[in-house]
Amino acid sequence: MSVLTPANRPSRVVELPSVPGLTALYGKAVLPSPHDIAGAVSSKLPFGKSAVPTVEASTLRLPDVTYLVRGVKGEPSHIVDYQRLLGEPVSDVLPAGYVHVLGFPVAMALMVSAEFPLPVMGMVHLRNSVSVARTIRTGEQLNILAWAQNMTGHAKGTSVELVVEAYADEEVVWRGVSTYLAKGKYLVGRGDESGQIDRAEFSAPLPTGRWQLGGSIGRQYAAVSGDRNPIHMSALTAKAFGFPRAIAHGMYTAARALSEAGRMRPDAYEWTVEFAKPVLLPGKVDVSIRGDAGVGGTGAVTYAGWNGKSGKVHFTGKITPLG
């Protein structure tokens, strides 16, 4: 069994009585941030672009706190619904993506707290990195911890990491690091706001499959994840946030690719994903999922999803053995 060393986290712990509901949390997320009201100033982007809110880096602090919920476990029928939607085998194995579903509301509770300095609504999910130390079984009780770290200037705003750890019997069995971008929220004096993110040019490989995603997939994933962000629910609600149609959840696409890796993935692994262009619904996604298990291979699985017509990449990722 692989061992995950507990990550550095704030020592002040706030224990929540239970996993909070995401519907109520999104209700809080639409309210103006106290930091937006009190601390925003105007500034102009280079090259004559319109004014955008900027904040002195020294005025913003991430919450120095870890949120904790004890004894978290999924309901068996809910786990089966998730497994069926994502294409996972119906079994007593808890999918890694489902652990993300269990822990996300704890991180979200921190993000909508008065201490959190960035607006939640409109945040973009840039990437995810999950470490799985061992197989987690249905019925295991997990202690979930969540905190924020690494608030950094970004070419398009400010990025921040939300970390979630799941403990079983005092051992870290799962860790997820989600990186989000608060677009248009600029820090003055921290990080490099001038440069663009270096992203390797994407060259589409030969596809191993094609996903036909219906217009309702956002609502279906919302039903099993609780994530009813308006950008995923319908064209009408997505248009309010600048999208022409609803978009697929990033974690749906990543978790579906993980599922389709099937027997190529080991019991202990690191699962990473980088998100690029969102998947508009309904839509088609060409996918490539390939293992490297031959002689001299690493045992890693690489995957990607892209628009077959335009060639624009939606996501890329890797599953790498731990241990």
N, C-alpha and C positions, 0 to 999 in steps of 0.2 A: 504494500500500500504506500502511495506517495504521502508525504507530509507537507502541509502548508504551514509556514511560520506565520503567526499572527502579525498583521500589519501594524505599523505605527498609527495610532488614532488618538483623538482627544481623550484625556483621562476623565473629564467630567461626563457622567452618564445620566441621561434622562430615560427612565423606564416607562414605556407606554403600556397601558393595561391590555391592549390587544392590537392587532394589525388594523390601522385605520382604513376606512372606506375611501376609495379613490373618487367617488362622485362628490363627496363633501370636500375633498382636497382640491379638486378642480374648481369647485365653487369659490374656495379661498384664493385660488391662483388668478382668477380674473380680476380681483381687487387690486388697486394700485399699491405698489410696494412703498413702504415708508421711506426707503432709500431714494426712490424715484421722486417722491414729493419733497423731501428735505435736501437732497444732495445734488440733483441734476443741474448742470450748467450747459450753456450752448457753446458749440465750437464748430468750425468748418473743416470738412475733409479737404485734402489736397485736390488740385485740378478743378477748383470751382464747384465741387459737388455741394449739395444742400447741407444745411446744418444738422448735426446729429447730437444726441446727448452724450456728454463725456463726464467722467467723474475722476477726481484726484484719487490716485491709487491709495494714498495714505489714509483716506477717509473710509475705505471699504475693508471689512474683515469678514472672513468666513466664520460661521458659528463654531466656537471652540467647545463642541459638545458631540457626544455619540448618542444616538437614539438606540434603544434596546427594546425588543419584544421577545418574551420567553415562550417556549412551548408551542411554536408555530408548526402546523402540519396541514397538509391539504386534505380536503374531503375526497374520499375514493371516487365518487361519481364525477366530481369536478376534474380530478386527475384524468379519468378515462375520457371525458369530453375533450380535454386538452390533447391527449395522446392521439385521439382519432382525427382531430382537426389538423394537427401537425404531421400526421403520418407516422407517429411513433408506434411501436408495438404495444398493444394493451397488455401491461404486465405490472408487477409490483416495483419496477424500477422508476424512480422519479426523474423525469427528463431534466437536463441542466437548464433548459429554457423555462421550465415550470418553477424551478427554484428562483429564477429571476422574477417571475410573476409574484411569488410569495414575498420577496424582499423589496420590490419596487415601491409599494405604498409606504414602507418605513422611510426610504430615502425621500419620497415625495413629501412626507410630513415635514421633514427637515427643510426642504426647498420652499415650502409655502409658509414657514415660520417667519415671525417678525425679524429674526436675527439674520435671515438669509439675504444677501445684498443684491441679488440679481432677479429680474422678472422671469417667472416660470413660463407664462404663456408666450408662445412664439419661439421658445427654445428649440434648437436643432440638435438632434442626436448625431454626433460625429462618428463615434466609434464605441466598441464594447470589447472588453477583455475578461474572460471568465476562466478561472482555474478550478478544476474538479479533482479533488484528492482521491475520491473513491466512489463507487456506486452508492447512491442514497436510495433507501427503500421507502415505499409508501408506508405511512404509519410512524416513521421516525419523527421525534419531536426535535425541532431546531430552535436554537436561540439566534435571532436575527439582529445584527448590529449594522448601523448605517452612519456615515459621516461624510463631510465634504472636504476636499483638499485641492491644492494646485490651481488656484484662480490665476489665470494668465492672460495677458493681452494677446489678441488674435487680429489678423488682418481685417476681419469682418465684425469684430466686437470683442467679447470676452469669453474665454472657455473656462470650464470648471469640471472637476471630476467628482462623481458621487460613488463612494465605495460601500459595498454591502458584503458582510461576512456572515456565513451560516455555520454555527457550531453544533456538533452532536457529541455528547459525552466529553465535553471540554476540548474537543479537537475541531480545528477549522477544516470543514469538509468541502466548502465551496466559497469562492470569492469572486465578485464581479466588480469591475471598474467601468462605469459609464461616463463618457466624456460628452459634455453638452456645450453648445455655443449660444450665448445670448447675443443675437445679431443686433448691431447698431448701438450696443452699450459699450462704449469705449473707456478704457482706463488710461489716464495720463500718468506716465512715470513708472509703469510696470510692464514688462514684457516687450515684445516687438510688434507694434501695431502696423508697421509699414509694409512688411513683406507678405507675400502670399504663401500659402501652404504648398510645399513641394509634394506633388502627387505624381507618381510614375505614370507615364502615358499608357493608357489601357489599349491592349491589342486583343481583340476577342479570340479566344481559343475555339476549337471545334466544340460545339455544344454536346452535352450528354443528355439533355432533355429540354423541355419547354413547359413553363407553367402558364396555364390559362386561369387568370385571376378574375373572378367575377366582381361586380360592383358591391356585393355584400360582404366580401372577405374582411373588410375593416370592422364591420359590425359583428361578424362571427368571432374574430379574434378578440374583440372587445368583450364579448360575452364570457370568454374563458380567462382573459387576463385582467378584466376590470378597467382597462385603459380606454376610457371613452373620450379621449381628446377629440374635440370637434373636427380636426383636420382629417380624421379617419372615418367619420361616421356617414357623411353624405356630401354630395357636391355643394349643396346649399351652405352647409356649415363650414366646409373647407374654403369656399370662396371668401368668407369673411376674414380669412387669414392669408389671402393672396394666392391660393391654389385654384387652378381651373376645375379640378375634380377632387374627390377624396383621394387620399394616398394610403398605401399599405403601411402598416406598422413596420418599422425597421426590424424589430425583434421577431416579428412573424417571419420575415424573409430569412433572417439569420437562423432562426430555430428550425425552419423547414429545411434549409440546407444541411444543418446538423443532423436532422432526422434522416435525410436521404443519404448521408454518409454511411449510415447503418453499421454493418459489421466492420467497416474500415476504421472506426474510432475505437480506441482502447478504453479501459475502465477509468484510467486517470489521464487527464489531458488538459491542455490549454486551448481555449476556443476563442478566436479573435474575429472581429468583423470591422470593416471600414465602410461607412455609408457615403454614397455620392448622390447621384440624381434620384429623387424619390420616384416610386412606382405609382403612376396614376391608375386609378381604378374606374372601370374595368381595364385590364391590360394583359399583355403577354410579356413574359420574361424568359429569355434564353438563359440556360444555366449550364455550368460545367462543374462537375464534382469528380475529382480525380485523386486517387491514392498513390503513395510512393512506398509501396511495401515490398518491392522486388529486392533482389540481391544488391546489397550496398545501399538500399533505400533507408530513409529516415523514419518511415512509418507515418509520415505526415499526410494530411489530406488538405488539398487546396480547393477552394470553390469560388465561383463568381457568378453574378447575374447581370445581364445587360439587355438593352433594347435591340432586338435583332434588326430593326430597320435603320435606326440612327447610329447604332454602335455605341451609344452612350452607356457608361457603366452605372449600375445601380448599387452594387455592393461587391466587395471582395473579402475573402477571409481564409483562415487556416485553422486546422485542428492538429495540434502537435502533442505527441505523447509526453507525459510527465514521468519522472522517476529515474 
